[in-house]
């Protein structure tokens, strides 16, 4: 389990650096609730709060990262974001979006892509 945490932390660090270069600002990392789930990165761009799921895969480890963004995962992200907005007093009218940073590593190459709205 420790190895999975290290891999997850690496993916989140790569994603954070990538998003900062795109003009996003970090608000919080690894926001967790008891019953709803976790959000890897919470960022802002302008007045929009952006909830980010990070998926990092190395060659041969369970296929490409994009395959892991399931409807169930999206629902969990949405529900956890709702809890975050309430907890932080931002209200459910806060302008927000839901994105995913997908990182696929091979010995020869690292591919990073950002889906700005995973609900489209």
N, C-alpha and C positions, 0 to 999 in steps of 0.2 A: 504494500500500500504506500510506503514511503516513496518508492520509485515513481508511482503514478502522481503523487503530489509534486515531486521534483519536475516531472514532465509538464504537469499543469502549470506550475509556476513559471517554467521556461516559456511556454506558449503565451501566457499572460504578459510576460515581460516583452516579448517580441511584439505582441499586439499593441501594447501600450505605447511603445516607441513608434510604431507605425502610425497609430492614430494621432499622436502628438504632432508628428510631421504633417498630418492632414489638417491640423488646426483645432483638434479637440483638446479639451482640458479635463484632467482627472478630478473626479469628485470623491470616488470611493472604490476600493477594490474588495472583492469577495464579500459582498453584502449577503448575509444569511438570515433566514428566519427558521423558527423551529419546525413549522409545518408546511411551508410553501416551497422552499428551495433556496437556491443561491444565484446571484448575479455576479458574473466574473468582473466586469468593469462597469462603473457608472460614470459617464462623462457628460460634458456639456459642449455644445457648439452654438454660440450665440445664446438665445433664450431657451433652446431646446435641451431637455435632459435626454440623454441617449443611453439605453440599457444594452450592454454588449455581451453576447455569448462568444466565448473563444473556443475554437476547436483546433487542436494541434495533433497532427499525425506524422509519424515517421514511416518511411517506406515499409510496407508489409504489415503495418499494425492496424488491422481492421478496416482497410480500404481508405478512400479519400475522406477528408474531414467533412465535406459538404453532406455526405450521407448521414451524418449524425444529427442534423438539424431536423428533427421529426416534429410532427404536429403536437405530440405530447410535450416535447421540450419547449416548443413555442408557448403552449398554454401555461406551463410552469413558469416560464420567464415573465409572461404577462401578469400572472397572479402575484408573483413575487414583487414585480415592479409596482403593482397596485398597493401592496402592503408598504413598500418603501415610501411612496408618495404620501400615504396617510400618516405614517410614522414621522416623516420629516416635516409635516404640516404644509406640504406643497399643494395639496388638493388634487382632486381627480381631473380638474380642468387644466392642469399643467401641460404645456406643449411637450410631447415626448415622442421618441421613436425607438425602434428595436432593431438592432443590427447584429451582425455576426462577422467576426474575423476568422477566416479559414486559413490555416497554415499547414502546408504539406511539405515535409522535408524528405529529400533523398540525399544520398552521398554526393550527388552532382549539383543539386539545385534546391533552392527554397522558394516555394510559391506562396505568396500571401495575397489573399483577396478579401475585399470588404463588401459585404452585402449590407447596404445602408438601411433597407427596410425588409425584414424577413417575412412580413405579413402580406406582401404584395403577391 
